[in-house]
Amino acid sequence: MMNTFEFKNLVKNLKNSLKEKSFFKDLRKEVDTGANGTQNYVLKKGMNKNSIATTKQ
């Protein structure tokens, strides 16, 4: 059997851990794909000038 002091500490620790997990879940930011021009890059030099670069080479 637990005494009241141990029980209060257990409840307090569970409450804090749930609060911490909810902060991590709510404060996570979504990432924008292609935000800084990383997708559909247009070539500026060479024989394929003004064409969109692909990952296939």
C-alpha positions in Angstrom: 0.0 0.0 0.0 1.2 3.5 -0.8 0.9 6.3 1.7 -0.7 9.6 0.7 2.7 11.3 0.2 3.8 8.7 -2.4 0.4 8.8 -4.1 0.5 12.6 -4.4 4.0 12.5 -5.9 2.9 9.9 -8.4 -0.1 12.0 -9.5 2.0 15.1 -9.7 4.7 13.4 -11.9 2.0 11.9 -14.2 0.4 15.3 -14.5 3.7 17.0 -15.4 4.6 14.4 -17.9 1.2 14.6 -19.7 1.5 18.4 -19.7 5.0 18.2 -21.3 3.9 15.7 -23.9 1.0 18.0 -24.9 3.4 20.9 -25.3 5.6 19.0 -27.6 2.6 17.9 -29.7 1.1 21.4 -29.9 4.2 23.4 -30.5 5.6 21.3 -33.3 5.7 23.3 -36.5 4.8 22.0 -40.0 7.5 22.2 -42.7 6.8 23.8 -46.0 8.2 21.8 -48.9 10.0 23.9 -51.4 9.9 27.0 -49.2 13.3 28.3 -50.2 13.3 27.4 -53.8 14.5 23.9 -53.3 11.9 22.4 -55.7 11.6 23.2 -59.4 15.0 24.9 -59.6 15.5 26.7 -62.9 19.0 26.3 -64.5 20.7 29.6 -65.2 23.7 28.6 -67.2 24.7 26.0 -69.8 22.9 24.4 -72.7 19.8 23.7 -70.7 19.4 27.3 -69.6 15.8 28.3 -68.4 14.8 24.6 -68.0 13.6 23.1 -64.7 16.2 20.8 -63.1 15.1 17.2 -62.2 16.7 14.6 -59.9 17.2 12.2 -62.9 20.6 12.4 -64.4 
